Amino acid sequence: MRLPKFPLRLALLGVGVAAVAGAGFTTWSWNANASRAVASEPVIRPAKAMEIAYRQPAQSLVLAGTVVPRIETTLGFRVAGKIVSRVVDVGAVMRPGQLIAQLDPTDYRLAVDNARAALASAEGDYLRAKADHDRYLQLRNTSVFNAQTLDQRQSAATTALARVDQAKSQLASAENNLAYTELRADGAGLVTAVLAEVGQVMAQGQGLVKVARTDELEILVGVPEHRLGVVRLAEAATFELWSDSGRRFAARLRELSPSADPMTRTYPARFSVVDPPAFIGLGMTASLTLTRPDTQAVAEVPLSAIFQQGAQPAVWVIDPVTSTVSLRAVTVARWRNDTALIASGVADGDLIAAAGVHKLEAGQKVRPLQQAQR
């Protein structure tokens, strides 16, 4: 008997489908069991960690300043007259005693000649009065001697001597006035301004040039009012010239103004340059750095370690035994560009998570990857 081919093919196809379905069911069952096994194990998240270390950091304040002379004087003639010569210009380097300018000395030479003549006349009167007094003393034991006449001649001699001293003083004053027609530098310095020209008639004491003394230089800075305490309590001050960055030099506070500048509303402060470098010049810009130790011990942590819990900053503390994390509120003393200074909330030596704090949960177990001391 011959069987039809079509039902046999259907039977074989059914057997194949059943075999594939059985294999798929077996694979699905194994994957499900594996997933349940993995889910039952706790997830240990790797975490970058650091140890808390409290220190007393040094506070620093950087202010922009200018190199200025401690003494800048406006020089002028001590007598009046017409300027006949000026031998310096702006930028001239002055030496002690160097000639700056000169007035017409004609009138002052005449005054010296008059004073010398007056002195010669006074000296002649004194010599005559003294001779009369000495000759009359020789008549003391004669009948023509008179005590009253002796007193008169002694008084005349004393008066003549006083006129001699007066004439000497007048001559010295006239010679001084003649010397004052030459304006000379009283110290080393640099001419910063010229206020009069040749041919100008100067009054007594009128300014002619401004001279900045270069033997004592200072750094002038403007201190904001909320930084006055840092300036007063600073233990060290250094400055760096913008034209020579990378090299620092010592400075010392000399003067802090008690009142603010009306334009900038800052308090001018002058810092003496202890050992000026050879290349320093007036008007150069400098960065002044003030440092003092902080009175409060703080622990410096990166900003990535701070977890903001509402309005209260906090950190994740890692238990050294169980390696689980717990959230602990902290007090931040100061915020910096990339770090925060913690004043309280954690103990010295505590281990905290330094990164990825927003992916942690309370009681979660972590594996510290790195411990850094800051």
MARGUMI-725190 format. One record per residue (C-alpha): x, y, z; residue number from 0. Coordinates in steps of 0.2 Angstrom, whole numbers. Each point is the difference from the previous one (the first is absolute). Example, Ala and Ser with C-alpha at 12.3 -4.5 7.8 and 13.67 -1.06 7.14 Angstrom:
BEGIN
<rec <62,-22,39>,0>,
<rec <6,17,-3>,1>,
//
This chain:
BEGIN
<rec <0,0,0>,0>,
<rec <7,17,-5>,1>,
<rec <-1,15,13>,2>,
<rec <-2,17,-6>,3>,
<rec <16,11,1>,4>,
<rec <-8,17,6>,5>,
<rec <-5,-6,18>,6>,
<rec <17,-7,3>,7>,
<rec <8,16,-4>,8>,
<rec <-12,9,12>,9>,
<rec <5,-12,14>,10>,
<rec <18,3,-2>,11>,
<rec <-2,19,0>,12>,
<rec <-10,-1,16>,13>,
<rec <14,-10,8>,14>,
<rec <13,13,-4>,15>,
<rec <-11,15,6>,16>,
<rec <-2,-9,17>,17>,
<rec <19,-3,1>,18>,
<rec <4,18,-3>,19>,
<rec <-13,6,13>,20>,
<rec <7,-12,13>,21>,
<rec <17,7,-2>,22>,
<rec <-6,18,1>,23>,
<rec <-9,-4,16>,24>,
<rec <15,-7,7>,25>,
<rec <11,15,-4>,26>,
<rec <-13,12,7>,27>,
<rec <-1,-10,16>,28>,
<rec <19,1,3>,29>,
<rec <1,19,-4>,30>,
<rec <-14,3,12>,31>,
<rec <8,-10,14>,32>,
<rec <17,9,-3>,33>,
<rec <-9,17,1>,34>,
<rec <-8,-4,16>,35>,
<rec <17,-6,7>,36>,
<rec <9,16,-5>,37>,
<rec <-14,11,7>,38>,
<rec <1,-8,17>,39>,
<rec <19,5,2>,40>,
<rec <3,18,7>,41>,
<rec <7,13,-13>,42>,
<rec <17,7,6>,43>,
<rec <3,16,-9>,44>,
<rec <18,6,-2>,45>,
<rec <2,17,8>,46>,
<rec <15,13,0>,47>,
<rec <3,4,18>,48>,
<rec <11,11,10>,49>,
<rec <5,2,19>,50>,
<rec <-5,15,10>,51>,
<rec <15,10,7>,52>,
<rec <-3,16,9>,53>,
<rec <14,13,-2>,54>,
<rec <2,19,3>,55>,
<rec <2,7,-17>,56>,
<rec <8,16,-4>,57>,
<rec <-12,14,-6>,58>,
<rec <7,10,-15>,59>,
<rec <-6,16,-8>,60>,
<rec <7,6,-17>,61>,
<rec <-2,19,-4>,62>,
<rec <6,9,-15>,63>,
<rec <12,14,3>,64>,
<rec <12,13,-7>,65>,
<rec <18,4,4>,66>,
<rec <1,17,7>,67>,
<rec <13,10,9>,68>,
<rec <-1,2,19>,69>,
<rec <5,19,-2>,70>,
<rec <-5,10,-16>,71>,
<rec <5,19,3>,72>,
<rec <-4,15,-10>,73>,
<rec <16,10,0>,74>,
<rec <0,19,-2>,75>,
<rec <12,15,3>,76>,
<rec <1,7,17>,77>,
<rec <1,18,-7>,78>,
<rec <-9,9,-14>,79>,
<rec <7,4,-17>,80>,
<rec <1,-4,-19>,81>,
<rec <5,-17,-6>,82>,
<rec <15,1,-11>,83>,
<rec <4,-18,-2>,84>,
<rec <-7,-18,3>,85>,
<rec <11,-15,-3>,86>,
<rec <-12,-14,4>,87>,
<rec <-16,-7,-9>,88>,
<rec <-13,-13,4>,89>,
<rec <8,-17,3>,90>,
<rec <17,7,5>,91>,
<rec <9,-10,14>,92>,
<rec <6,12,14>,93>,
<rec <15,-2,11>,94>,
<rec <2,9,17>,95>,
<rec <6,18,-3>,96>,
<rec <-3,-1,-19>,97>,
<rec <-5,17,-8>,98>,
<rec <-18,1,-5>,99>,
<rec <-3,19,-5>,100>,
<rec <6,17,3>,101>,
<rec <-7,17,3>,102>,
<rec <7,17,-6>,103>,
<rec <13,4,15>,104>,
<rec <3,18,-4>,105>,
<rec <-10,8,14>,106>,
<rec <5,-13,12>,107>,
<rec <19,4,-3>,108>,
<rec <-4,18,2>,109>,
<rec <-8,-4,17>,110>,
<rec <16,-10,5>,111>,
<rec <11,15,-5>,112>,
<rec <-11,12,11>,113>,
<rec <1,-12,15>,114>,
<rec <19,-1,-2>,115>,
<rec <1,19,0>,116>,
<rec <-11,1,15>,117>,
<rec <10,-12,9>,118>,
<rec <16,9,-4>,119>,
<rec <-8,16,7>,120>,
<rec <-6,-8,16>,121>,
<rec <17,-7,3>,122>,
<rec <8,17,-2>,123>,
<rec <-12,8,12>,124>,
<rec <4,-14,12>,125>,
<rec <19,2,-1>,126>,
<rec <-1,19,3>,127>,
<rec <-12,-3,15>,128>,
<rec <11,-13,7>,129>,
<rec <16,11,-2>,130>,
<rec <-9,14,9>,131>,
<rec <-5,-11,14>,132>,
<rec <18,-7,2>,133>,
<rec <8,17,0>,134>,
<rec <-12,7,13>,135>,
<rec <4,-15,11>,136>,
<rec <18,5,1>,137>,
<rec <-6,17,8>,138>,
<rec <-8,-10,15>,139>,
<rec <13,7,13>,140>,
<rec <0,18,-6>,141>,
<rec <-10,15,4>,142>,
<rec <-9,1,-17>,143>,
<rec <-7,-18,2>,144>,
<rec <-19,0,2>,145>,
<rec <-10,-16,4>,146>,
<rec <-15,6,-10>,147>,
<rec <10,3,-16>,148>,
<rec <8,-17,2>,149>,
<rec <-18,-8,0>,150>,
<rec <-5,10,-15>,151>,
<rec <15,-6,-10>,152>,
<rec <-2,-18,6>,153>,
<rec <-18,1,-6>,154>,
<rec <5,7,-17>,155>,
<rec <13,-14,-3>,156>,
<rec <-13,-13,5>,157>,
<rec <-13,7,-12>,158>,
<rec <13,1,-14>,159>,
<rec <4,-19,3>,160>,
<rec <-18,-4,-1>,161>,
<rec <-2,9,-16>,162>,
<rec <15,-10,-7>,163>,
<rec <-9,-16,5>,164>,
<rec <-16,6,-9>,165>,
<rec <9,5,-16>,166>,
<rec <8,-18,0>,167>,
<rec <-17,-8,1>,168>,
<rec <-7,11,-14>,169>,
<rec <15,-4,-10>,170>,
<rec <-3,-19,3>,171>,
<rec <-18,2,-5>,172>,
<rec <4,9,-16>,173>,
<rec <13,-14,-4>,174>,
<rec <-13,-13,3>,175>,
<rec <-13,9,-11>,176>,
<rec <14,1,-14>,177>,
<rec <2,-19,2>,178>,
<rec <-18,-3,0>,179>,
<rec <-1,6,-18>,180>,
<rec <7,-17,-5>,181>,
<rec <-12,-14,3>,182>,
<rec <8,-17,4>,183>,
<rec <-6,-17,4>,184>,
<rec <1,-5,18>,185>,
<rec <0,-19,-3>,186>,
<rec <0,-13,-14>,187>,
<rec <-16,0,-10>,188>,
<rec <-9,0,-16>,189>,
<rec <-9,16,-8>,190>,
<rec <-18,-4,-2>,191>,
<rec <-7,17,-6>,192>,
<rec <7,17,-5>,193>,
<rec <-11,15,5>,194>,
<rec <9,15,-7>,195>,
<rec <11,5,-14>,196>,
<rec <14,12,-3>,197>,
<rec <-4,18,0>,198>,
<rec <-14,-2,12>,199>,
<rec <0,11,16>,200>,
<rec <-2,-11,15>,201>,
<rec <-7,5,17>,202>,
<rec <8,-6,15>,203>,
<rec <-4,-18,4>,204>,
<rec <-9,-3,-17>,205>,
<rec <2,-18,-7>,206>,
<rec <12,-3,-14>,207>,
<rec <2,-19,-1>,208>,
<rec <-6,-15,8>,209>,
<rec <13,-12,6>,210>,
<rec <-4,-18,6>,211>,
<rec <13,-8,12>,212>,
<rec <5,-17,-7>,213>,
<rec <9,-5,16>,214>,
<rec <-16,-6,8>,215>,
<rec <-14,-8,-11>,216>,
<rec <-17,-6,5>,217>,
<rec <-15,-10,-6>,218>,
<rec <-16,10,0>,219>,
<rec <-16,-10,1>,220>,
<rec <-18,3,3>,221>,
<rec <-7,-11,14>,222>,
<rec <-19,-4,0>,223>,
<rec <-8,4,16>,224>,
<rec <-5,-18,4>,225>,
<rec <19,-5,-2>,226>,
<rec <7,12,12>,227>,
<rec <2,-13,14>,228>,
<rec <10,-11,-12>,229>,
<rec <12,14,-4>,230>,
<rec <2,4,19>,231>,
<rec <3,-18,5>,232>,
<rec <11,-5,-14>,233>,
<rec <16,-9,5>,234>,
<rec <8,1,-17>,235>,
<rec <-1,11,-15>,236>,
<rec <8,-3,-17>,237>,
<rec <-2,8,-17>,238>,
<rec <2,-6,-18>,239>,
<rec <3,12,-15>,240>,
<rec <-11,-3,-15>,241>,
<rec <15,4,-11>,242>,
<rec <10,-14,9>,243>,
<rec <-13,-13,5>,244>,
<rec <6,-15,10>,245>,
<rec <12,9,11>,246>,
<rec <-6,6,17>,247>,
<rec <8,13,12>,248>,
<rec <-3,5,18>,249>,
<rec <-10,15,5>,250>,
<rec <-6,7,17>,251>,
<rec <-15,10,5>,252>,
<rec <5,18,4>,253>,
<rec <-16,10,-1>,254>,
<rec <-19,-4,-1>,255>,
<rec <-11,15,-2>,256>,
<rec <-14,2,13>,257>,
<rec <-12,7,-13>,258>,
<rec <-6,-7,-17>,259>,
<rec <4,9,-16>,260>,
<rec <-15,10,-6>,261>,
<rec <1,-6,-18>,262>,
<rec <4,-19,2>,263>,
<rec <-7,-3,17>,264>,
<rec <15,-10,5>,265>,
<rec <13,3,14>,266>,
<rec <17,5,-7>,267>,
<rec <14,-11,7>,268>,
<rec <19,2,-3>,269>,
<rec <12,-15,1>,270>,
<rec <18,4,1>,271>,
<rec <11,-10,-12>,272>,
<rec <13,-9,11>,273>,
<rec <13,-4,-13>,274>,
<rec <-5,8,-17>,275>,
<rec <6,-10,-15>,276>,
<rec <11,9,-13>,277>,
<rec <-14,1,-13>,278>,
<rec <-13,8,10>,279>,
<rec <-7,17,-6>,280>,
<rec <-12,13,5>,281>,
<rec <-18,-3,-6>,282>,
<rec <2,-19,-3>,283>,
<rec <-15,-11,4>,284>,
<rec <3,-13,14>,285>,
<rec <-11,-14,8>,286>,
<rec <1,1,19>,287>,
<rec <-3,-16,10>,288>,
<rec <-4,0,18>,289>,
<rec <-1,-16,11>,290>,
<rec <-5,-4,17>,291>,
<rec <-4,-17,9>,292>,
<rec <-18,-3,2>,293>,
<rec <-6,-2,19>,294>,
<rec <-13,-13,-5>,295>,
<rec <5,-18,-4>,296>,
<rec <-9,-5,-16>,297>,
<rec <1,-15,-12>,298>,
<rec <1,3,-18>,299>,
<rec <-11,-11,-12>,300>,
<rec <-4,1,-18>,301>,
<rec <-17,7,-5>,302>,
<rec <-4,-17,-7>,303>,
<rec <-1,-7,17>,304>,
<rec <-14,12,6>,305>,
<rec <-17,-7,-1>,306>,
<rec <-13,14,2>,307>,
<rec <-14,-7,11>,308>,
<rec <-12,14,-1>,309>,
<rec <8,16,6>,310>,
<rec <12,-10,11>,311>,
<rec <17,-7,-8>,312>,
<rec <4,-18,4>,313>,
<rec <13,-13,-4>,314>,
<rec <-1,-19,-2>,315>,
<rec <10,-8,14>,316>,
<rec <7,-17,-3>,317>,
<rec <0,-13,14>,318>,
<rec <18,-7,1>,319>,
<rec <-7,-17,6>,320>,
<rec <-16,-3,-11>,321>,
<rec <5,11,-14>,322>,
<rec <-18,7,0>,323>,
<rec <-3,19,-2>,324>,
<rec <-11,11,11>,325>,
<rec <-4,19,-3>,326>,
<rec <6,12,12>,327>,
<rec <-3,19,1>,328>,
<rec <15,11,0>,329>,
<rec <4,19,3>,330>,
<rec <9,8,-14>,331>,
<rec <11,15,6>,332>,
<rec <5,6,-17>,333>,
<rec <-3,-4,-18>,334>,
<rec <14,0,-13>,335>,
<rec <0,-2,-19>,336>,
<rec <2,-19,0>,337>,
<rec <0,-4,19>,338>,
<rec <-9,2,16>,339>,
<rec <7,3,17>,340>,
<rec <-10,-10,13>,341>,
<rec <0,6,18>,342>,
<rec <-10,-13,9>,343>,
<rec <-11,-15,-3>,344>,
<rec <13,-13,-3>,345>,
<rec <15,-6,10>,346>,
<rec <18,0,-4>,347>,
<rec <4,-17,-8>,348>,
<rec <-17,-3,-7>,349>,
<rec <-1,-7,-17>,350>,
<rec <-13,8,-12>,351>,
<rec <-5,-2,-18>,352>,
<rec <9,13,-11>,353>,
<rec <-10,-2,-16>,354>,
<rec <-16,-7,-7>,355>,
<rec <-10,4,16>,356>,
<rec <-16,3,-9>,357>,
<rec <-1,-19,-5>,358>,
<rec <2,-6,18>,359>,
<rec <-13,-6,12>,360>,
<rec <0,-2,19>,361>,
<rec <6,-17,5>,362>,
<rec <7,-4,-17>,363>,
<rec <16,-9,0>,364>,
<rec <15,7,-10>,365>,
<rec <17,-5,-4>,366>,
<rec <13,15,2>,367>,
<rec <11,2,-15>,368>,
<rec <11,14,6>,369>,
<rec <4,8,17>,370>,
<rec <8,18,-2>,371>,
<rec <7,11,13>,372>,
<rec <-4,18,-2>,373>,
//
